């Protein structure tokens, strides 16, 4: 897996590792004390990650080849990232995070499907936060083996990994067969993402509703059903992402505030600090210093 970073990239240390033919299983710690913006180039294995401690605050991810650059979805306690994808991960930092990682070779999963698994939008989003208790129990069994390996440890890990692959195949099949209830059509979501990509004043709910030929109530309900979060949170987050990008340039903080539609520089500073923990000027200085 290749990794490149933004202002801060998380450092990973390994506490234990077991390799078997179908997977590499690791106990890892991520040190993400500052806001992080990292691009992961997932090459030839699935990345299955069960967080054993709380994730950094506001951890979220974007599939850069599939989603708009301002669409970031929440990362849950258990996530799966498929091979061949470029994932941009962000967080506001926090204490060190411990995880059990299972890097599965694609054949371990593909054998349970008729051909290659198709990673449609709904499946990509659903595997960022997997609520499956069976998978969690299997991964915790691997944690026990990593911490205290016993007789025939590799053989046991291989058997547990096979069960994990079957449970993942069941979960992914369920996503494929489950129709979204009350969600927005793909073309409406695309219009919303395209509008939020514009570096201008944030759109109102009324503007987005008219763009989608819906009432505001239909828009807000449908958006939450489609993406599991409020459209207001998405608008606010995209505006802060625009602010981060503009602060890397040479526009004044005042000019950025009015470009993004804030009523005053002070309201912009308040919103930016609440979202990131830093004032716009502090953030700009950190970027210039490479921190």
C-alpha positions as CSV (number, residue, x, y, z in Angstrom):
1,X,0.0,0.0,0.0
2,X,1.4,3.4,-1.0
3,X,0.8,6.4,1.3
4,X,1.2,10.1,0.7
5,X,0.3,12.8,3.1
6,X,-1.0,16.3,3.5
7,X,0.0,18.7,6.3
8,X,0.3,15.7,8.6
9,X,0.4,12.0,7.8
10,X,-0.2,9.3,10.4
11,X,2.7,7.2,11.5
12,X,2.1,3.4,12.0
13,X,4.0,1.1,14.3
14,X,3.5,-2.7,14.5
15,X,3.2,-4.6,17.8
16,X,2.7,-8.1,16.2
17,X,2.2,-9.7,12.9
18,X,1.3,-13.2,11.5
19,X,1.5,-14.1,7.8
20,X,-0.5,-16.9,6.2
21,X,-1.1,-17.7,2.5
22,X,-4.4,-15.7,2.3
23,X,-3.7,-12.8,4.6
24,X,-1.3,-10.7,6.7
25,X,-2.7,-10.0,10.2
26,X,-1.2,-7.1,12.2
27,X,-1.7,-5.4,15.5
28,X,-0.9,-1.7,14.7
29,X,-0.9,1.7,16.3
30,X,-1.5,4.9,14.4
31,X,-0.1,8.1,15.8
32,X,-2.4,10.9,14.6
33,X,-2.0,13.6,17.1
34,X,-2.5,16.5,14.6
35,X,-5.1,17.0,11.8
36,X,-4.3,14.5,9.1
37,X,-5.0,14.3,5.4
38,X,-3.6,11.2,3.8
39,X,-3.9,9.4,0.4
40,X,-3.8,5.7,0.5
41,X,-3.1,3.8,-2.8
42,X,-4.6,0.3,-2.1
43,X,-2.8,-2.0,-4.4
44,X,-3.2,-5.7,-4.2
45,X,-5.0,-6.6,-0.9
46,X,-8.2,-5.8,0.9
47,X,-7.6,-3.6,4.0
48,X,-9.9,-4.8,6.9
49,X,-9.5,-2.6,10.0
50,X,-11.2,-3.1,13.3
51,X,-10.4,-0.2,15.7
52,X,-9.6,-1.3,19.2
53,X,-9.6,2.2,20.6
54,X,-11.6,5.3,19.5
55,X,-10.7,6.6,16.0
56,X,-9.3,10.1,15.7
57,X,-12.1,12.7,15.8
58,X,-14.0,13.3,12.6
59,X,-12.4,10.4,10.8
60,X,-13.8,10.2,7.2
61,X,-12.8,9.0,3.8
62,X,-13.3,9.8,0.1
63,X,-12.9,7.4,-2.9
64,X,-11.2,9.8,-5.2
65,X,-11.9,7.9,-8.4
66,X,-15.7,7.5,-7.7
67,X,-16.8,10.5,-5.6
68,X,-16.6,14.3,-5.8
69,X,-13.5,15.7,-4.0
70,X,-15.7,17.2,-1.3
71,X,-17.6,14.0,-0.5
72,X,-16.2,12.4,2.6
73,X,-18.1,9.7,4.5
74,X,-17.7,8.7,8.1
75,X,-15.3,5.9,9.0
76,X,-16.8,3.5,11.6
77,X,-15.2,1.1,14.1
78,X,-14.9,-1.6,11.4
79,X,-14.1,-0.8,7.8
80,X,-13.1,-2.6,4.6
81,X,-11.1,-0.9,1.8
82,X,-11.0,-2.8,-1.5
83,X,-7.8,-3.2,-3.6
84,X,-7.2,-1.0,-6.6
85,X,-8.7,2.1,-5.0
86,X,-7.3,5.4,-4.1
87,X,-8.7,6.6,-0.7
88,X,-8.2,10.0,0.8
89,X,-8.6,9.8,4.6
90,X,-9.0,12.8,6.9
91,X,-9.3,13.4,10.6
92,X,-8.9,16.1,13.2
93,X,-6.3,14.0,15.2
94,X,-6.4,12.7,18.7
95,X,-4.7,10.1,20.9
96,X,-2.9,7.2,19.3
97,X,-5.3,4.6,17.8
98,X,-4.8,0.8,18.0
99,X,-6.3,-1.5,15.3
100,X,-6.2,-5.1,14.2
101,X,-5.5,-5.1,10.5
102,X,-6.3,-8.0,8.1
103,X,-4.8,-7.6,4.7
104,X,-6.7,-10.2,2.6
105,X,-5.5,-11.4,-0.8
106,X,-8.4,-10.8,-3.3
107,X,-8.7,-14.5,-4.1
108,X,-9.8,-15.2,-0.5
109,X,-13.0,-13.2,-1.2
110,X,-13.5,-13.7,-4.9
111,X,-13.8,-17.5,-4.5
112,X,-17.2,-16.8,-2.9
113,X,-18.5,-14.8,-5.8
114,X,-19.3,-15.5,-9.4
115,X,-16.5,-13.5,-10.8
116,X,-15.0,-10.2,-9.5
117,X,-16.9,-8.1,-7.0
118,X,-18.3,-4.9,-8.4
119,X,-17.7,-1.9,-6.1
120,X,-20.7,0.3,-6.8
121,X,-21.3,3.5,-4.8
122,X,-23.6,1.9,-2.2
123,X,-21.1,-0.8,-1.5
124,X,-18.1,1.5,-1.2
125,X,-20.0,3.6,1.3
126,X,-21.4,0.7,3.3
127,X,-18.0,-0.9,3.9
128,X,-16.6,2.3,5.6
129,X,-18.8,1.4,8.6
130,X,-19.6,-2.3,8.9
131,X,-22.0,-3.1,11.8
132,X,-21.4,-6.9,11.6
133,X,-20.9,-8.5,15.1
134,X,-19.7,-11.8,13.6
135,X,-16.8,-10.1,11.8
136,X,-15.9,-8.2,15.0
137,X,-15.8,-11.4,17.0
138,X,-13.5,-13.1,14.5
139,X,-11.1,-10.2,14.4
140,X,-11.0,-10.1,18.2
141,X,-10.1,-13.8,18.1
142,X,-7.1,-12.9,15.8
143,X,-6.1,-10.2,18.4
144,X,-5.9,-12.9,21.1
145,X,-3.7,-15.0,18.8
146,X,-1.5,-12.1,17.9
147,X,-0.9,-11.2,21.6
148,X,-0.5,-14.8,22.8
149,X,0.2,-17.2,19.9
150,X,-0.3,-20.8,20.8
151,X,0.0,-24.3,19.3
152,X,-0.5,-24.4,15.5
153,X,-1.0,-20.6,15.5
154,X,-0.7,-20.1,11.7
155,X,-3.2,-22.9,11.0
156,X,-5.7,-21.4,13.4
157,X,-5.2,-17.9,11.9
158,X,-5.8,-19.4,8.4
159,X,-9.1,-20.9,9.5
160,X,-10.3,-17.7,11.1
161,X,-9.3,-15.7,8.0
162,X,-11.4,-18.1,5.9
163,X,-14.4,-17.4,8.1
164,X,-13.8,-13.7,7.8
165,X,-13.8,-14.0,4.0
166,X,-17.1,-15.8,4.1
167,X,-18.7,-13.2,6.5
168,X,-17.4,-10.4,4.3
169,X,-18.9,-12.1,1.2
170,X,-22.2,-12.4,2.9
171,X,-22.2,-8.7,4.0
172,X,-21.3,-7.5,0.5
173,X,-24.0,-9.7,-1.1
174,X,-26.5,-8.2,1.3
175,X,-25.6,-4.7,0.2
176,X,-26.1,-5.7,-3.4
177,X,-29.5,-7.1,-2.8
178,X,-30.7,-4.4,-0.5
179,X,-32.5,-1.5,-2.2
180,X,-32.2,1.9,-0.6
181,X,-35.4,3.1,1.0
182,X,-36.4,6.7,0.4
183,X,-33.0,7.8,-0.9
184,X,-32.3,10.3,-3.7
185,X,-31.7,9.3,-7.2
186,X,-28.1,9.1,-8.4
187,X,-28.5,12.1,-10.7
188,X,-29.8,14.2,-7.9
189,X,-26.8,13.3,-5.7
190,X,-24.5,14.1,-8.6
191,X,-26.1,17.6,-9.0
192,X,-25.6,18.3,-5.3
193,X,-22.0,17.2,-5.4
194,X,-21.3,19.3,-8.4
195,X,-22.8,22.4,-6.8
196,X,-20.8,21.9,-3.6
197,X,-17.6,21.5,-5.7
198,X,-17.9,25.2,-6.7
199,X,-15.7,27.5,-4.6
200,X,-18.4,30.1,-4.0
201,X,-20.9,30.9,-1.3
202,X,-22.5,27.7,0.1
203,X,-25.9,26.9,-1.4
204,X,-29.0,27.1,0.7
205,X,-31.3,24.1,1.1
206,X,-33.9,25.9,-1.0
207,X,-31.4,26.3,-3.9
208,X,-30.4,22.6,-3.7
209,X,-34.1,21.5,-3.5
210,X,-34.9,23.5,-6.6
211,X,-31.9,22.1,-8.4
212,X,-33.2,18.6,-7.6
213,X,-36.9,19.5,-8.3
214,X,-37.9,18.6,-4.7
215,X,-39.2,20.2,-1.6
216,X,-36.7,21.1,1.1
217,X,-38.3,18.4,3.3
218,X,-38.0,15.7,0.5
219,X,-34.4,16.8,-0.1
220,X,-33.3,16.6,3.6
221,X,-35.1,13.3,4.2
222,X,-33.8,11.7,0.9
223,X,-30.2,12.9,1.5
224,X,-30.1,11.4,4.9
225,X,-31.6,8.1,3.6
226,X,-29.0,8.0,0.9
227,X,-25.9,8.9,2.8
228,X,-26.7,8.5,6.5
229,X,-26.0,12.1,7.4
230,X,-27.7,15.5,7.2
231,X,-27.2,17.6,4.1
232,X,-26.6,20.6,6.3
233,X,-23.5,18.8,7.8
234,X,-22.3,18.0,4.2
235,X,-22.7,21.7,3.1
236,X,-20.8,22.9,6.2
237,X,-18.0,20.4,5.8
238,X,-17.5,21.2,2.1
239,X,-17.3,24.9,2.9
240,X,-14.5,24.2,5.4
241,X,-12.7,22.0,2.8
242,X,-12.8,24.9,0.4
243,X,-11.4,27.1,3.1
244,X,-8.5,24.8,3.7
245,X,-7.7,24.8,0.0
246,X,-7.9,28.6,-0.3
247,X,-5.8,29.1,2.8
248,X,-3.0,27.3,1.0
249,X,-3.0,30.2,-1.5
250,X,-2.3,33.9,-1.1
251,X,-5.8,35.3,-0.7
252,X,-6.4,37.2,2.6
253,X,-8.5,35.6,5.3
254,X,-11.1,38.4,4.7
255,X,-11.3,37.7,1.0
256,X,-11.7,34.0,1.6
257,X,-14.5,34.6,4.1
258,X,-16.5,36.7,1.6
259,X,-15.7,34.3,-1.3
260,X,-17.3,31.4,0.7
261,X,-20.3,33.5,1.7
262,X,-19.6,34.1,5.3
263,X,-21.2,37.3,6.7
264,X,-17.9,38.5,8.2
265,X,-14.3,37.4,8.7
266,X,-15.1,36.9,12.4
267,X,-17.9,34.4,11.6
268,X,-15.6,32.6,9.2
269,X,-12.9,32.4,11.9
270,X,-15.4,31.1,14.4
271,X,-16.7,28.4,12.0
272,X,-13.2,27.3,10.9
273,X,-11.9,27.0,14.4
274,X,-14.9,25.1,15.6
275,X,-14.5,22.6,12.7
276,X,-10.7,22.2,12.8
277,X,-9.4,23.4,16.2
278,X,-7.3,26.1,14.5
279,X,-7.9,29.7,13.4
280,X,-7.5,30.3,9.7
281,X,-4.2,32.2,10.3
282,X,-2.8,29.4,12.5
283,X,-3.8,26.8,9.9
284,X,-2.1,28.8,7.1
285,X,1.1,29.1,9.2
286,X,1.1,25.4,9.9
287,X,0.8,24.6,6.2
288,X,3.6,27.0,5.3
289,X,5.9,25.4,8.0
290,X,5.0,21.9,6.7
291,X,3.3,20.8,10.0
